[in-house]
């Protein structure tokens, strides 16, 4: 399977969020930390789309926490949850329309030793098999909230691999019990079939 390291352009993120979420599967998330590349292939992602989506942080309007979602596409929205975890999203669609894709899981590619140090005591399949896990493994935190993933040098995405629709799965999002039934049932999560790094 061909691999490419072309950085994803702004136009990739300016499209409908569900399309972006699906096409993020197989892309390479790159974190440059202390001069070293840490990266993983995205194997799971889920979409959050606008104020009408009760699972989306923007459903109650703009706040200091979610302001990045209302900005230009192609930026990182990093937030803190449960008082202990960081989560990484990439902003999609158009400015003033709050939508983003949560990066849920990666297959480690570069810098695995550094990830093992940060996730000490974990088996390799547990290094990046969840949204909080991947942020810990790649040292992603509030400092990267608002980072430009198109033009920035610390966090960005590359094209890497393409998978056919038959290689992907689609289902409901995880951990959104607070949302309306309609939104809980929306099949807005995508993942690579058979990947051991998909979150449990």
HELIX and SHEET records of a PDB file:
HELIX    1   1 UNK A   10  UNK A   13  1                                   4    
HELIX    2   2 UNK A   17  UNK A   24  1                                   8    
HELIX    3   3 UNK A   57  UNK A   60  5                                   4    
HELIX    4   4 UNK A   67  UNK A   70  5                                   4    
HELIX    5   5 UNK A  112  UNK A  118  1                                   7    
HELIX    6   6 UNK A  124  UNK A  126  5                                   3    
HELIX    7   7 UNK A  131  UNK A  137  1                                   7    
HELIX    8   8 UNK A  142  UNK A  144  5                                   3    
HELIX    9   9 UNK A  165  UNK A  167  5                                   3    
HELIX   10  10 UNK A  181  UNK A  184  1                                   4    
SHEET    1   A 7 UNK A   4  UNK A   7  0                                        
SHEET    2   A 7 UNK A 155  UNK A 160 -1                                        
SHEET    3   A 7 UNK A  28  UNK A  33 -1                                        
SHEET    4   A 7 UNK A  36  UNK A  49 -1                                        
SHEET    5   A 7 UNK A  99  UNK A 110 -1                                        
SHEET    6   A 7 UNK A  85  UNK A  91 -1                                        
SHEET    7   A 7 UNK A  76  UNK A  81 -1                                        
SHEET    1   B 6 UNK A   4  UNK A   7  0                                        
SHEET    2   B 6 UNK A 155  UNK A 160 -1                                        
SHEET    3   B 6 UNK A  28  UNK A  33 -1                                        
SHEET    4   B 6 UNK A  36  UNK A  49 -1                                        
SHEET    5   B 6 UNK A 189  UNK A 192 -1                                        
SHEET    6   B 6 UNK A 168  UNK A 171 -1                                        
END                                                                             
